[in-house]
Amino acid sequence: MAQHVFHLNAHWPGGRNATGTIETQNLKTKVSIPPEMDGPGIGTNPDEMLLGAAATCYIITLAAMIERSKIDKINLTMESEGYVDVTNGVITYQKIIHRPVVTIKHDPSKDISTLLQKLATKAEHSCMISRALKGNVEIEAILTIKNG
């Protein structure tokens, strides 16, 4: 069994509407509460970071699955959305929707389209961040296939 440990240092000098910093091996940024939640909106925020973790894990997992399936892709892009509900002062991260777009070299046959749809779903179930959120945040993937 291999275990990997990741480190993050955080600094938060003030109260609710202050600005802090986080630093990892490859990331250093300011953080604060987003303006949508009456914060200063400086740097990133936990909502964007959770969305970023889910999106990057998903797109890397999908790319690896496409590669293993030997599908000749030209490009893979994606937009993701995170939905956060605030009801009676309780903040709940409800849903993430990934919208990957796969561009392949030729017109997609029905077999390739079906396989890509299966991979898009499988990647969502296989990504470690999706698995960590399972049961708490709904995650959906809506695939678009283009020919190049």
C-alpha positions as CSV (number, residue, x, y, z in Angstrom):
1,M,0.0,0.0,0.0
2,A,1.3,3.5,-0.9
3,Q,0.2,6.5,1.1
4,H,0.8,10.0,-0.2
5,V,0.7,13.0,2.1
6,F,0.0,16.5,0.8
7,H,0.7,19.6,2.8
8,L,-1.0,23.0,2.9
9,N,-0.1,26.0,5.1
10,A,-2.8,28.5,5.8
11,H,-2.6,32.0,7.4
12,W,-5.7,33.9,8.4
13,P,-4.8,37.1,10.3
14,G,-8.3,38.6,10.9
15,G,-12.0,37.9,11.3
16,R,-14.7,36.7,8.9
17,N,-14.1,39.4,6.2
18,A,-10.3,39.3,6.3
19,T,-8.0,38.0,3.6
20,G,-5.7,35.0,4.2
21,T,-3.2,33.0,2.2
22,I,-2.7,29.4,1.5
23,E,0.4,27.7,0.2
24,T,1.1,24.2,-1.1
25,Q,4.1,22.9,-3.0
26,N,2.8,24.2,-6.3
27,L,0.2,26.8,-5.3
28,K,0.3,30.1,-3.4
29,T,-2.8,32.3,-3.4
30,K,-4.9,34.7,-1.4
31,V,-8.2,33.5,0.0
32,S,-11.3,35.1,1.3
33,I,-15.1,34.7,1.4
34,P,-16.6,35.3,-2.1
35,P,-18.7,38.4,-2.7
36,E,-21.8,36.2,-3.3
37,M,-21.6,35.4,0.4
38,D,-20.9,39.0,1.5
39,G,-17.2,38.6,1.6
40,P,-14.4,40.7,0.1
41,G,-13.8,38.4,-2.9
42,I,-10.1,38.6,-2.8
43,G,-8.2,35.7,-4.2
44,T,-10.0,32.3,-4.4
45,N,-12.3,30.7,-1.9
46,P,-13.2,27.3,-0.6
47,D,-16.1,27.0,-3.1
48,E,-13.9,27.6,-6.1
49,M,-11.2,25.3,-4.6
50,L,-13.6,22.4,-4.1
51,L,-14.9,22.9,-7.7
52,G,-11.3,23.1,-8.9
53,A,-10.3,19.9,-7.1
54,A,-13.3,18.0,-8.5
55,A,-12.8,19.4,-12.0
56,T,-9.1,18.7,-12.3
57,C,-9.5,15.2,-10.9
58,Y,-12.3,14.5,-13.3
59,I,-10.6,15.8,-16.5
60,I,-7.3,14.0,-15.7
61,T,-9.2,10.8,-15.0
62,L,-11.2,11.1,-18.2
63,A,-8.1,11.9,-20.3
64,A,-6.4,8.8,-18.9
65,M,-9.4,6.6,-19.7
66,I,-9.6,8.0,-23.3
67,E,-5.9,7.4,-23.8
68,R,-6.2,3.8,-22.5
69,S,-9.1,3.2,-24.8
70,K,-6.9,4.3,-27.8
71,I,-9.4,6.9,-29.0
72,D,-7.7,9.4,-31.2
73,K,-8.6,12.7,-29.6
74,I,-7.4,16.1,-30.7
75,N,-8.5,18.1,-27.6
76,L,-10.3,17.8,-24.3
77,T,-11.8,20.9,-22.6
78,M,-14.3,21.3,-19.9
79,E,-16.4,23.9,-18.0
80,S,-17.6,23.0,-14.5
81,E,-20.2,24.6,-12.3
82,G,-20.6,24.4,-8.6
83,Y,-24.0,25.0,-6.9
84,V,-24.0,26.2,-3.3
85,D,-27.3,26.6,-1.4
86,V,-27.7,29.0,1.6
87,T,-30.9,28.3,3.5
88,N,-31.4,29.8,7.0
89,G,-27.7,30.5,7.3
90,V,-26.7,26.9,6.5
91,I,-24.3,26.7,3.6
92,T,-24.5,23.4,1.6
93,Y,-22.4,22.5,-1.5
94,Q,-25.2,20.7,-3.4
95,K,-24.0,19.9,-6.9
96,I,-21.2,19.9,-9.4
97,I,-21.8,19.7,-13.1
98,H,-18.9,18.9,-15.4
99,R,-19.3,19.7,-19.2
100,P,-16.4,18.0,-21.0
101,V,-16.0,18.5,-24.7
102,V,-14.0,15.8,-26.5
103,T,-12.8,16.6,-30.1
104,I,-11.8,13.6,-32.1
105,K,-10.1,13.4,-35.5
106,H,-12.9,11.8,-37.4
107,D,-16.7,11.8,-37.3
108,P,-17.5,9.8,-34.2
109,S,-19.1,6.4,-35.0
110,K,-21.9,5.2,-32.8
111,D,-19.5,2.8,-31.1
112,I,-17.0,5.6,-30.3
113,S,-19.8,7.9,-29.1
114,T,-21.1,5.2,-26.8
115,L,-17.7,4.4,-25.5
116,L,-17.0,8.1,-24.8
117,Q,-20.3,8.4,-23.0
118,K,-19.4,5.4,-20.8
119,L,-16.0,6.8,-20.1
120,A,-17.4,10.2,-19.1
121,T,-19.7,8.5,-16.6
122,K,-16.9,6.1,-15.4
123,A,-14.5,8.9,-14.9
124,E,-17.0,10.6,-12.6
125,H,-17.3,7.5,-10.5
126,S,-13.6,6.7,-10.5
127,C,-12.1,10.1,-9.7
128,M,-10.9,10.1,-6.0
129,I,-12.4,13.6,-5.4
130,S,-15.8,12.5,-6.7
131,R,-15.6,9.4,-4.5
132,A,-14.7,11.6,-1.5
133,L,-17.7,13.8,-2.1
134,K,-20.1,10.8,-2.8
135,G,-23.2,11.0,-0.6
136,N,-22.7,14.7,0.1
137,V,-22.5,16.5,-3.3
138,E,-24.2,15.4,-6.4
139,I,-21.8,15.2,-9.4
140,E,-23.0,15.0,-13.0
141,A,-21.1,14.9,-16.3
142,I,-22.6,16.1,-19.6
143,L,-20.4,15.1,-22.5
144,T,-20.2,16.8,-25.9
145,I,-18.3,15.1,-28.8
146,K,-17.0,17.1,-31.7
147,N,-15.1,16.1,-34.8
148,G,-12.0,18.0,-35.8
